Amino acid sequence: MKHTLLAFTALIVAPLASTAYAQDLGEAPPPVQDVEQTQVEAGDDVDDGGLTGSVSFEGNLDDLGIAIPAFATDRNVPTTANANGTAALGEELARVITADLRNNGLFEPTGPDALPKPTFANITSPAWTNWTSRGAEMLVHGYVQARGDGRLTVGCYLYDLELKNQLVREGWVVQPSEWRRAAHKCADLIYSRLTGESPFFDSRIAYIAETGPKGNRTKRLAIMDSDGANHRFITTGRSTALTPRYSPDYSQLLYLSYVDGNPRIYVYDIGTGKQRLVVENKNPTIAPRWSPDGRNILFSMAVSGNTDIYRVSANGGRVERLTDAPGIDIAGSYSPDGSKIVFESDRSGSQQIYMMNADGSGQRRLSFFGGRAATPEWSPRGDQIAFTHISGNFRVAVMNPQGRGLRHLTNSWQDEAPTWAPNGRIVQFFRTTRNSGDTALWQVDLTGENERRLPTPVDASDPAWGPILP
């Protein structure tokens, strides 16, 4: 595997904290904008944004007819979000929501291009029979208004057409540049109400963008929204970037870089575009990972030919070794509560998954199901561990924290490096195509039946799905 079959040598125990090598950075992305949440009626503030009904549908969610017409507007006002004004933006909002709900594999919604446009007055008073005659059980209505301060108000409503009842409503005040976040939040609202699960659409993904010949790849750090929109390259590619991870509060990215042939662990501030050096080694270093509280960083480092897992403060300083078994111990991942760490080790003679307490005590092997096991990552829900199962092909698999309940989610030639959606119900990974060596990001839900390739402008590897945006 790309990052798990490396052999490491040499030693360093004196990490440095210093000014980052900013010449490797590309253009800084804009800071994440605050999205002001409001409870809305079309055109008016209301006090109650809670539930006013219950879902009456019985059956599979993918049989649930959801109609998502264009969002209405009280007047078509020019906006920097869409050159054709708020009316055209209303169509785009509905398209994004439709794509979100369709792409997760649970729903088959009908979007605005196949539906009549409701009026602004219809948003809070749906024409019930117009929609039930189309075979829909659920109706998503919404609106977009231009405010005097230059921002936009976006309202989102979910109706049960059989009960003729409003199930939930919510609204957001956003900068025009952040209109897609309002759409993702509306999709999250609908998803959560209909499934009872936590949302995940309003989130972002970091990954390694790969270009160039296979023997000399340029690897840049890149970020994008959960649906592939708002894509940005963070580093220029002058130095190799590897294994990014979002901080728990979304403000920073942790990644490994080889600026002059030596490995360095950086923390990149998304808001300011600046980065700082946490650890610098002359020895092989790999796979930095945040602790759930953002205070510490795990990483692996070679010491006298033995590779172990270490912990360091997110601010840098003295490193603490957590493992000391002969062999290669890498890819540590914390449990959501921070009490346990799963990791990969070949101490038994082949790559397998192990678990230990956060202080390094109580180390024990988890994987006993044949083949090799690598790149574990704990689910945000704490109930599953995703990993790469190597038995012939490389497949993404999950097991419970007791090492039982093995299930394969993919069955391609080379799928590896899983990362979890914020709700712990979808796994993202990268797939290498046989013969060509091309790499791409894919995701699959826990049924293993709904696979989807994510759009990226170049080859992609090492995905990292961040939490729900604040």
N, C-alpha and C positions, 0 to 999 in steps of 0.2 A: 504493500500500500504506500501511497504517496508520502505520508508523514509518520507511519507507525513501524516501518521496517528499517529505519535508519540505525546504524551502529554509531555509538557516541564514545568519545575519548576525552581526556584532559580534565582540567580542574580550575575553578575560580570560586572564591568565597567572598569577594569584596565588591558588591554591586555599587554603582555610582548613581548619584542623582545630579543631573546637570541640565543645561539648556538643550532642547531637542535640536535635531538636524533639520531645520525647517525647509531647507532647499529641496527636500524630497516631496514636500506637500504640494498638491495642486490647489486650485481655487477652493476656498473655504465655503462649505454650504451655508445657507442662511440658517440662523438659529431656529429651533422649533418654536413656532408661535403658540402663545396661549390661546386656547379655544374656550371662549366663555360660554358656559352652558346656561340655557334659560328654558323655562317652561312656557310653551307658547300656544296660543290660538293664532289663526291667520290674521296677522296685523295687530294683535293685542297680547299683552302679557297676561298670564293666568297664574293662579296660586297652586292649582293641583295638577301635577304632571304624572300622577300615579296611574295604576291600572284601573280600568273602568269596566272590565269584562273578562271573560275567560275563553280560551280556545275551545271550539266545539268540534274541531276536526278529529277524526279517528282514523288511523292508518299510517302508512309510510309517509315520511316528510317529502320524499321525492315525487309523491303523487299529489301533493298539496298545490293547488292552483293559486299562485300569487300574481296578481296584476300590479305592475309598477309603471303607471303612466308618467308623463312629463310633470315635473314640479311646476306649479303655477306661479305667476307673479302678479302683483297688483298693478304694476305699470312697467313697461319695458324700458329699463334705464341702462345706459352704457356702463360697462364695468371692465376693469383691467383683466378680470377673470375670463371674459369672453367678449370678443369684439362686436358680436351681434346683440349684446345686452343680456339682461336677466332672463328673458324668455328662452333664449338659446341655452343659457347656463342651466335652466331648469331641466332641459332635455338631457344635458350632460350629467347632471346629478343623478337622474333616474337611470341612465346607462351604467354608471359606475356601480350603483347599488345592485342593479340586475346582475352585472358581471360578478360582483362579490358573492352574491347568494348562489349563483349558478356554479361558479368555479370551486366552491367548497365541496360539491358533490352531493349535498343533502337536498337541494331544491331544484325545481325546474320552473323558474319564474318567467313571465312574459314581460318584456321590456317596452319602453315608450315608442319604439319604432313601429310596433304592431298594434298600438292602442290609441284610442281617441284622447285628446287633451282635455283635462278637466278645467273648469273655470276657477278663478280665485275663490269664489263663493262656495264651490263644491268641496273645497279642502276640508271644511268642518261640517259639511252637509252633503255627503256623497249621494249620487244618484244610484241607489241600491240596485234597482232592477237592470240598469245598464250593464252592471258588472256581473251579477248572478247569471244573466242570460249568456254570458261568455264562459260559463263554467268555472269561474274563479271562486275560491273559498275565502281568500284573504286579499285585501286591497291595501296598497301603500300609497298614501297621498302625501304631498309635501308642497312647500312653497319656498321661494327665495325673494327677498326684498333688499333693495339697496338702502342703506342708512345714510343719514346726513353726515356722519363722521367718516364716511368712506368704506366702512365695513359692510358685511352682508349678514343678514339674519336668515337662517335656514331652519325651517320647521319640518318635522317628520311625524307622520301618523300611521298607525297600523289598525285596520278595521277587520272585524270578523263579519263577513257578508251574510252568513246564515243567521247570526244573532242580531245583525244590524247594530253592532256595538263597537265602540272604540276600545281597543285593547291597551294601547299605550301611545303616548306622544312625548316628544321632547324637541328641544330646539337649541341652536348654537349660534353664537355671534362670532364671525371669523373674518380675518383679513381676506381680500379677494384671492391672494396667492394660496390660501389654505382651504379653498372650497372643496377640494377632494377629501380633506379630513372630515368635513361635515357629512359628505356622502358615506364615507367609511363608518362614521359614528351612527348614521341612520341604519346601515346594514347590520352593525353590531347590535343595535337596539332590537331589530327584527329577529336576528338570529337568536339572541338571548331569550326573547319572549317566547319564541316558538319551540326552542329546544331545551330551555332550562340550563344551558351551558354558558360558561363565561365567554365574552367576546374576544375577537382577535384581529378584525380587519384593520382597525386603526393602530397599526404597528409598522415597524420598519425592519429591513433586512440588511445586514452587512455581508459582504462576500469578497472573494479574491477574483478579480478580473484578469483573465489570462490571454495573452496575445503572443505571436511570434512562433518560430519553429519549435518542434517538440523538444529538441535537445537544449534549447536556450530560451525558455519562456520568460516573458516579462509579466510580472505579477503585481497588480495594483490593488489597493484597497478601494472598495466602492460601496455605496449605500443606495437604497431605493425603498419606496413604499412597499407594503406587503403584496401589492398587485403588479409591481414592476415599474410603476410611474415615478416621476421625480428622481430619475437616476442621476447619480453624481460620482465621479472619480475623486477620491480623496488624495491619493498619492500619485506622483508622476510616473513611477515605474523605474526611476534611476536606481532604486534598491528594491530587493525582493520583499514583499509583504506577505504574511501568512497568518492564519487562524485568528480572525477578528472576533471580538465579543463585545456586546453592548453592556454598559454598566447598568445596575438595577434601576437607577433613576433616569436612564436614557441620555444623560448629559455627556457621556464620554464613551470612547471606543478604545478597547484594549487590543493590541496586536503585536506580533513579532516582526522585526525588520532586520535585514542584513544590509547595513549602509555601506560598509567597507569590507565585507566578508566576515565581520564579527556580529553575533546575534545581539540584538537589543530589544527590550520590552518597552513599548511606548504606551502612554495613555494620551489619546487625542481628544481635545475638548471640542465638541460639535458646535457649540455656540460661538466660540471665538476663533476656531480654526487653528489654535495653537496646540502643541503637544509637549509632553515632558517625558524625560527618560526615567524609568523606574529601575531597570536592571540592565547592566552591560556586562557581557561575558566575552572572553576569547575562546570559550569552549562551547560545544553544541548545546543549544537551549531550544525548548519546544513547548508548544501548547499552553500559553498562559490562559488562566480562567479566573473570573471574579468569584469571590465569596458572595453569598446572597445579600449580605448587608453592605457590600461594596468597600469594605475596609481592608480586605486582604486579597492577594493574588496567588494562585497556585501556578507552578510551572515545573518543568522537568529540566534537569541539568546533569551533564556527565561529570563525574568525579572519579579520577583514576580508573577510567574504563568502565565504571558502573553508573548507570543512569537512574536517578531517584527523583521523587517528587519533593519539591520545596515550597515553602510559603514565605511571602514577604509582604510587608505593609504596602498598601496602594500608594503610599507616599515614598516608597523606597526604604532603604536601610538594611539592617542585618537580615540574612535569610535563615530559615529554620528548615532542617531536613526532616521529612515525615516518613520516608521509607528508607530501608537500608539492606534489602535483600539483593543477592547477586542477580544481575540481569538488567533488563530495561523496564522501568516503571514510568509510565507516561499517561497523559490524557485524563487527569483528575477532574472530577465533576462533583460539586457539592449537592447534597440533598436540599430541598427547598428550605428546610429549617436550619441548615448549616451544621447539623450534628454529625453527618456521615459524608464520606467521600467514596465514590466508585472510581476505579482506575483500571488501566490496562497493564498487564505484566506478563513477561515470558519466564518468570522464575520457575514454572513447572516444566519448562522445555518448549512450550509454544504459547502464543498470545492467548491470554484468557482475561476474564473480568474478575476483579477483586473488589472488596469493600473494606473500609477501615473507619474508625472514629476520626473526628476532625483533628484530633491531636496526633494521629498516626498510630494509635493503639488498636488492638483487636483486628488485625489484618486477616482476612480469610477469603478463600476463592468462592466465587458465585457460579461461574459457568462450567457445567459438566455435561454438555449435550453433544459433544463431538465437534470436530472441526476447530477452527480458531475464532476468537472473539476480540474485537478491538473497538476503539473510539466510543466508549460509553458516554451517554449524557442522560442525566436524571430529568424526568418529566417535572414541569412546574407544579403539577398536582401531587407529586410524590408517589404515585401508584405504579409507575412503569419506568423502566430504564431502556432507552433505545441504544442500539449498538450496531456495528458491522459484523455480520456472521460470515466467516470465510470457510466455505465447504464446497469446493469446486468454484462456483461463482461467488462474488461478493454481494451479499444481500443485506438490506436493512431489516432488522428484527427488533422485537421488544420482549422483555421478560419482567416479572415482578421483582421487587427488591429482595426477595428470598431466593432468587435465581431459578424460579420455576415459571411455568406458563409461557414457554418459548413460542412465539408466533412470527412468521416471516411476513413482512409487509410488501416486499418487492421480490422480483424474480428475474432480474436482468443480469447482464454479464458482469458489470462492476458498479455497484451502488455503495456509497460509503459516506462517513462523517455526518450522521444524523443530527439535526437540531430541532427543537420543539417549538410549535406555535405557543403563544402566551397562555392559551387555554388547555394545553396538554392533550389535544385531540387530533392534531395534524403534525406530521413529521416531515421536515424538509431535509434534503440530502443532495449530493451531486453524483451524476451518472457519467461514466466514461464510455464512449462508444467504441466497440471492438474494431480493431484495424486502424481507424482514423485517429483514435486518441482524443477526439473532441470531448469537451466536458460541458455540462449544463446543469442548472439547478432544477430539481423536481420536488414535488411534494406528494404525500399520500396520507389519507386518513387512516384511523386505526382499524378499519375494516380491511384495509389492503386493496380495496376495489376501486377507489377513486384517485387515480394518478393524474398529475397535471404538470406540464413543463412550464417554468416561469420564464418570461421574456427577459433577456439580457442582451446588450449590444455586442458582446464578445463572449468567448468561452468563460465559464464560471466554475469555481470550486469553493470549498470551505465556507458554506453558508452559516450564518448566525442570525437567528430570529430574535429580535428584541422583545421586551415586554410591551403591554399596551401603553400607548403614549399618555403622558400625564395631561 
